């Protein structure tokens, strides 16, 4: 059982690293000067690919923390 949890932990680590590196930066840049942040595309970010990556990052981070605690407790 410990081997399965360890393999899952390693896969989550790789996936979390990849998804964080694929995300764009949070700086507003020149788009904020022109008001692009309040446009239609700025309002529906939660339903876009960027929004899904943010949600995926949160889920993977939570799984990362849970599995790291489980592996540290040595229950298996």
Backbone as a printed PyTorch tensor [residue, N CA C, xyz], in Angstrom:
tensor([[[  0.8190,  -1.1880,   0.0000],
         [  0.0000,   0.0000,   0.0000],
         [  0.8700,   1.2620,   0.0000]],

        [[  1.9600,   1.2170,   0.7370],
         [  2.8460,   2.3830,   0.8000],
         [  3.4420,   2.6850,  -0.5730]],

        [[  3.7280,   1.6620,  -1.3510],
         [  4.3030,   1.8720,  -2.6880],
         [  3.2910,   2.5750,  -3.5860]],

        [[  2.0270,   2.1860,  -3.4960],
         [  0.9800,   2.8170,  -4.3110],
         [  0.8330,   4.2850,  -3.9470]],

        [[  0.8220,   4.5980,  -2.6580],
         [  0.6920,   5.9880,  -2.2100],
         [  1.9210,   6.7970,  -2.6210]],

        [[  3.0970,   6.1870,  -2.5480],
         [  4.3190,   6.8850,  -2.9500],
         [  4.3310,   7.1790,  -4.4460]],

        [[  3.8870,   6.2310,  -5.2520],
         [  3.8220,   6.4470,  -6.7000],
         [  2.7960,   7.5360,  -7.0250]],

        [[  1.6430,   7.4930,  -6.3600],
         [  0.6300,   8.5340,  -6.5630],
         [  1.1790,   9.9010,  -6.1590]],

        [[  1.9320,   9.9380,  -5.0700],
         [  2.5380,  11.1860,  -4.6070],
         [  3.5140,  11.7400,  -5.6410]],

        [[  4.3260,  10.8720,  -6.2140],
         [  5.2830,  11.3260,  -7.2300],
         [  4.5760,  11.8230,  -8.4830]],

        [[  3.5070,  11.1490,  -8.8980],
         [  2.7480,  11.5970, -10.0660],
         [  2.0880,  12.9580,  -9.8110]],

        [[  1.5730,  13.1480,  -8.6040],
         [  0.9740,  14.4360,  -8.2510],
         [  2.0390,  15.5230,  -8.2410]],

        [[  3.2320,  15.2100,  -7.7650],
         [  4.3250,  16.1960,  -7.7640],
         [  4.6700,  16.6410,  -9.1820]],

        [[  4.7720,  15.6880, -10.0930],
         [  5.0970,  16.0200, -11.4810],
         [  3.9630,  16.8180, -12.1230]],

        [[  2.7150,  16.3950, -11.8950],
         [  1.5710,  17.0990, -12.4690],
         [  1.4450,  18.5080, -11.9070]],

        [[  1.6780,  18.6680, -10.6160],
         [  1.6030,  19.9930,  -9.9880],
         [  2.6820,  20.9160, -10.5450]],

        [[  3.8720,  20.3980, -10.7210],
         [  4.9470,  21.2010, -11.2990],
         [  4.6080,  21.6300, -12.7160]],

        [[  4.0910,  20.7110, -13.5100],
         [  3.7500,  21.0240, -14.9010],
         [  2.6330,  22.0530, -14.9910]],

        [[  1.6020,  21.8920, -14.1770],
         [  0.4730,  22.8140, -14.2680],
         [  0.8390,  24.2130, -13.7660]],

        [[  1.7120,  24.2970, -12.7910],
         [  2.1490,  25.6100, -12.3100],
         [  2.9990,  26.3080, -13.3760]],

        [[  3.8480,  25.5560, -14.0400],
         [  4.6960,  26.1550, -15.0740],
         [  3.9070,  26.5670, -16.3180]],

        [[  2.7630,  25.9440, -16.5690],
         [  1.9500,  26.2940, -17.7350],
         [  1.1050,  27.5500, -17.5220]],

        [[  0.9100,  27.9500, -16.2720],
         [  0.0600,  29.1050, -15.9950],
         [  0.7660,  30.4120, -16.3260]],

        [[ -0.0550,  31.4070, -16.6670],
         [  0.4760,  32.7330, -16.9320],
         [  0.6880,  33.4600, -15.6170]],

        [[  1.5270,  34.4900, -15.6600],
         [  1.7670,  35.2860, -14.4720],
         [  0.5470,  36.1000, -14.0880]],

        [[  0.4890,  36.5260, -12.8440],
         [ -0.6580,  37.2860, -12.3570],
         [ -0.4760,  38.7890, -12.4940]],

        [[  0.6390,  39.2440, -13.0140],
         [  0.8420,  40.6830, -13.1630],
         [ -0.0780,  41.2190, -14.2450]],

        [[ -0.5780,  42.4060, -14.0490],
         [ -1.5550,  42.9790, -14.9690],
         [ -0.9100,  43.4010, -16.2790]],

        [[  0.2820,  43.9070, -16.2260],
         [  0.9700,  44.3290, -17.4460],
         [  0.2920,  45.5200, -18.1010]],

        [[  0.4550,  45.6540, -19.4050],
         [ -0.1140,  46.7820, -20.1230],
         [ -1.6160,  46.6380, -20.3410]],

        [[ -2.1670,  45.4550, -20.1700],
         [ -3.5980,  45.2640, -20.3540],
         [ -4.4300,  46.0400, -19.3570]],

        [[ -3.9260,  46.2350, -18.1540],
         [ -4.6660,  46.9770, -17.1380],
         [ -4.7410,  48.4640, -17.4780]],

        [[ -3.7450,  48.9660, -18.1820],
         [ -3.7490,  50.3750, -18.5540],
         [ -4.8720,  50.6500, -19.5500]],

        [[ -5.0950,  49.7250, -20.4580],
         [ -6.1060,  49.9030, -21.4850],
         [ -7.4870,  49.4610, -21.0380]],

        [[ -7.6110,  48.9040, -19.8640],
         [ -8.9100,  48.4570, -19.3790],
         [ -9.2890,  47.0750, -19.8540]],

        [[ -8.3650,  46.2970, -20.3250],
         [ -8.6610,  44.9610, -20.8380],
         [ -9.0400,  43.9910, -19.7240]],

        [[ -8.6980,  44.3100, -18.4970],
         [ -9.0130,  43.4180, -17.3940],
         [-10.5170,  43.3520, -17.1410]],

        [[-11.2700,  44.3870, -17.5090],
         [-12.7080,  44.4080, -17.2920],
         [-13.4840,  43.9710, -18.5250]],

        [[-12.8190,  43.4420, -19.5030],
         [-13.4880,  43.0270, -20.7240],
         [-14.2460,  41.7220, -20.5020]],

        [[-14.9200,  41.2820, -21.5290],
         [-15.6790,  40.0310, -21.4680],
         [-14.7830,  38.8600, -21.1130]],

        [[-13.6110,  38.7890, -21.7110],
         [-12.6980,  37.6680, -21.4570],
         [-12.1370,  37.7160, -20.0570]],

        [[-12.0010,  38.9070, -19.4830],
         [-11.5180,  39.0100, -18.1130],
         [-12.5410,  38.5460, -17.0990]],

        [[-13.8330,  38.6550, -17.4580],
         [-14.8970,  38.2810, -16.5290],
         [-15.1770,  36.7800, -16.5120]],

        [[-14.8570,  36.0680, -17.5860],
         [-15.1670,  34.6400, -17.6370],
         [-13.9270,  33.7720, -17.4830]],

        [[-12.9330,  34.2560, -16.7830],
         [-11.6920,  33.4950, -16.6170],
         [-11.9180,  32.1700, -15.9000]],

        [[-12.9270,  32.0980, -15.0370],
         [-13.1840,  30.8590, -14.3120],
         [-13.6010,  29.7220, -15.2200]],

        [[-14.1620,  30.0410, -16.3830],
         [-14.6260,  29.0140, -17.3130],
         [-13.6330,  28.7710, -18.4410]],

        [[-12.5330,  29.4610, -18.4170],
         [-11.5360,  29.3080, -19.4700],
         [-10.5120,  28.2520, -19.0600]],

        [[ -9.5510,  28.0170, -19.9460],
         [ -8.4900,  27.0580, -19.6510],
         [ -7.6570,  27.5290, -18.4620]],

        [[ -7.4450,  28.8290, -18.3600],
         [ -6.6790,  29.3750, -17.2370],
         [ -7.3990,  29.1270, -15.9150]],

        [[ -8.7130,  29.3000, -15.9190],
         [ -9.4970,  29.0450, -14.7160],
         [ -9.4560,  27.5860, -14.3090]],

        [[ -9.4920,  26.6990, -15.2980],
         [ -9.4150,  25.2680, -14.9910],
         [ -8.0390,  24.8990, -14.4370]],

        [[ -6.9920,  25.5550, -14.9350],
         [ -5.6550,  25.2670, -14.4090],
         [ -5.5250,  25.7370, -12.9680]],

        [[ -6.1530,  26.8630, -12.6360],
         [ -6.1120,  27.3530, -11.2520],
         [ -6.8350,  26.3730, -10.3330]],

        [[ -7.9970,  25.8970, -10.7630],
         [ -8.7330,  24.9200,  -9.9550],
         [ -7.9530,  23.6100,  -9.8400]],

        [[ -7.3300,  23.1870, -10.9270],
         [ -6.5240,  21.9750, -10.8980],
         [ -5.3310,  22.1110,  -9.9670]],

        [[ -4.7480,  23.3100,  -9.9470],
         [ -3.6270,  23.5640,  -9.0460],
         [ -4.0630,  23.4360,  -7.5980]],

        [[ -5.2330,  23.9600,  -7.2900],
         [ -5.7400,  23.8730,  -5.9090],
         [ -5.9870,  22.4270,  -5.4970]],

        [[ -6.5880,  21.6510,  -6.3940],
         [ -6.8800,  20.2470,  -6.0850],
         [ -5.5840,  19.4600,  -5.9100]],

        [[ -4.6490,  19.6380,  -6.8380],
         [ -3.3780,  18.9220,  -6.7420],
         [ -2.5830,  19.3390,  -5.5120]],

        [[ -2.6440,  20.6210,  -5.1530],
         [ -1.9330,  21.0720,  -3.9500],
         [ -2.5360,  20.4470,  -2.6920]],

        [[ -3.8630,  20.3500,  -2.6490],
         [ -4.5140,  19.7190,  -1.4960],
         [ -4.1410,  18.2360,  -1.4150]],

        [[ -4.1610,  17.5490,  -2.5490],
         [ -3.7550,  16.1360,  -2.5650],
         [ -2.2930,  15.9650,  -2.1660]],

        [[ -1.4610,  16.8930,  -2.6070],
         [ -0.0420,  16.8630,  -2.2550],
         [  0.1320,  16.9350,  -0.7380]],

        [[ -0.5670,  17.8610,  -0.1080],
         [ -0.4470,  18.0340,   1.3460],
         [ -0.9860,  16.8040,   2.0770]],

        [[ -2.1390,  16.3130,   1.6430],
         [ -2.7410,  15.1460,   2.3070],
         [ -1.8420,  13.9180,   2.1920]],

        [[ -1.3360,  13.6650,   0.9840],
         [ -0.4710,  12.4940,   0.8130],
         [  0.8580,  12.6450,   1.5360]],

        [[  1.3860,  13.8590,   1.5880],
         [  2.6450,  14.0400,   2.3070],
         [  2.4640,  13.8050,   3.8100]],

        [[  1.3240,  14.2070,   4.3470],
         [  1.0490,  13.9450,   5.7640],
         [  0.8700,  12.4470,   5.9940]],

        [[  0.1390,  11.7800,   5.1030],
         [ -0.0600,  10.3400,   5.2460],
         [  1.2530,   9.5650,   5.1540]],

        [[  2.1040,   9.9700,   4.2380],
         [  3.3920,   9.2820,   4.1110],
         [  4.2930,   9.5390,   5.3100]],

        [[  4.1590,  10.7090,   5.9120],
         [  4.9850,  11.0390,   7.0700],
         [  4.5060,  10.3160,   8.3190]],

        [[  3.2130,  10.0290,   8.3910],
         [  2.6620,   9.3620,   9.5830],
         [  3.0210,   7.8830,   9.6230]],

        [[  3.4300,   7.3290,   8.4970],
         [  3.8420,   5.9240,   8.4070],
         [  2.7300,   4.9760,   8.8860]],

        [[  1.5270,   5.2210,   8.3720],
         [  0.4060,   4.3500,   8.7030],
         [  0.4460,   3.0390,   7.9420]],

        [[  1.1410,   3.0120,   6.8440],
         [  1.1720,   1.8120,   6.0110],
         [  2.4310,   1.0270,   6.3030]]])
